[in-house]
Amino acid sequence: MNLAKTMRIADYATARVKADADDAQLEFEDAKEAAAKEVTFDDVLEELTELPETRKIAVMSQISTDGRHFAFRLEAVFTDAIEKIAKRRAWAEITKARGG
């Protein structure tokens, strides 16, 4: 096998691996988006019980000092909780579909 042919094979294999990774990422993002639509308020509240104590204190400390910043932090923890739940559910769905 000559060098040019080896390089073409390597380029093809690299492109194939990248395409597979891109496809897997798109599949995960689609599954995550679908899962996020199914997250309920109660799911978020349950997830927030796992929030580190320091983050809870940081959010609550803003109530009396800066209401707008409190709202911003509260939105951030809710958004983070939804994202975490959606990722977990998407991963579970994908691995289940693949027999894992």
N, C-alpha and C positions, 0 to 999 in steps of 0.2 A: 504494500500500500504506500502510495507516495504522500508527501507532505500536504499537497493541495487537497487531495481527497480526504485526508485525516482532518484538515481544518474545516472543510465543508461539513463533515459528519459532526464535528464538535460544535460548529455554529448551529446546525440543525437541532442537535440535542439541547443546547443552551436555550434556543428559541422555544423549543417544545416545553421545557421545564418552566420557563417564564410564562408561557401561555397557560399552562396548567395551574400555576400559582395565581395568575390573574383571574382565571375562571373560578378557582376556589374562593378567592377574596370576594368576587362579585356574588357568588352563591351565599357566602356568609353575610355580606351586607344586605342582600335581599331578605334573607331569613331574619336578620336582626331588625330590619325595618318592619317586617310583618309582625314579629314578636312584640315590638314596642307598641304597636297599635292595640295589642291585647292586654297590656299592663293596666291594672286597676289601681285606684286610689289606695285600697287596702294592701295591695302588693307593695306599693311604695312605702306605706307606713311600716309594714313588716320589715322591709329592707332597711329602713332608717333606724330600726332598733339595733342594727349591727354597726351603725356609725360610731367611729371612735369618739370617746368621751371628750377629747380635746376639740374635735370639730363641733360637737354639740355645744360646748361652752362658747366657742368662737361665734357661732350663729346666735345663740341666745344673748350674748353680751351686747349685741347690736340693737336689741329691742329698745332700750332706754336711751341709747346714745345717738343712733342714726337709723331712723325707720326705713329710709330708702336703701341703705346698705343691708339692713336686716332682710328686706324683701329680695334684694339681689342674692344674698347668701342662701336664703331659703329656696329660691328658684334653682340655684346651683346644686344644692343637695338633692332636690327633687329630680332634677335633670340627670344628675349622676346616678341616682338610684334607678331611674327608668333605664338608662343605658346599661347598667350592670345587670339588671334583670333580663333585658332584651338579649344581651350577649350570652348570658347563661342559657336562656331558652333556645336561642338560635343554635348554639353549639350542640345542645342536647338533641334538637331536631335533626341537625345534619348528621350527627354520629348515629342516631337511631335509623335514619334513612339508609345509611351505609352499612348497617348491621353491626355497629360498634357498641 
